[in-house]
C-alpha cells in the first residue's frame, strides 16, 4: 500500500508480480533442486506479460504529488 504513494497502480502492480519471477530460483535453491525448463519458460512468459502490460498501460504521470512525496522532497523553511 505504501508503494502507491510513490507511483501509479499500473506500475506498482507489475512490480509486485515480478516477485514471482524472483522467487523461482530462490525457492529452487532452498529446496536444493534445479529450475526446470518449463519453470524458466513460465518465468519468461510472465516477464513478457509484465513488459506488455506496462507498455500498453504506461505509467501515468501523476496529476499532483502525494503529501508524503512533497513532505520529503521539499526543503524546510526556518522560522525566524
N, C-alpha and C positions, 0 to 999 in steps of 0.2 A: 504494500500500500504506500509506503514512503517513497518508492520509486516514481510514483505518479506525480509527485511534486516536481520532479526534475525532467520529465519527458512525457509525451503523449502515450496513450494506451497502445496505439498502433506500433510503437517502438518498444515499449516495456514488455508487452505480452510475448512477442517472439524471442526476446532475450531470456525470458523465463523458460520458454520451451527449449531453449538452447542447452539448458542444464541436463536435459535427457541425453543429448549427444555427448556431453562431457562425462556423464555418469557411466556411459557404456564401457570405456576402457578402465575406469576406476573400479567398477563393480567386478569386471573380469579379473583384474589384478588381485582384488581382495579374495575372490573365490579361487584363485590360483588356477585359472584356465585361460585359454586363448579366446579372443573375439573371433567369431566365425565370419565367413564371407557374407552370409545372409544378414548378420547383425551390422556389419560395415555398410552393406548395401542399404539397409534401412536407415542408418545414420546419414548416409549421403542423400537419400530421398528426403529425409527430414530437413537437412540443411538446404536443399534445393527449394523445398516448400517454403521455408522461412525467408529465404532470399526473395523468392517470388512474391510472397505476401508483403514484405517491406517495399519491394519495388512497385507493386501495384498501389498499395495504400499510401506509401510515402509518409515519412514523419511530418506531421502537420506543424506548421510554425505556430507557436503559442500566441494567442491574441494579447495576453498580458503575462507578466511574470508572476509567479506564485509568491505569496507572502514570505515563505521560507527562503526562496532563492533571493529575493530582494533584500531580506534581512542580512544574509551572509555576504552578499556581494557589494552592498553599498557602504561607503566609509561612514563611520560615526562622526557626528559633529560634536565638538566640545561645547559645553555650556560655559558661559562666562559669568 
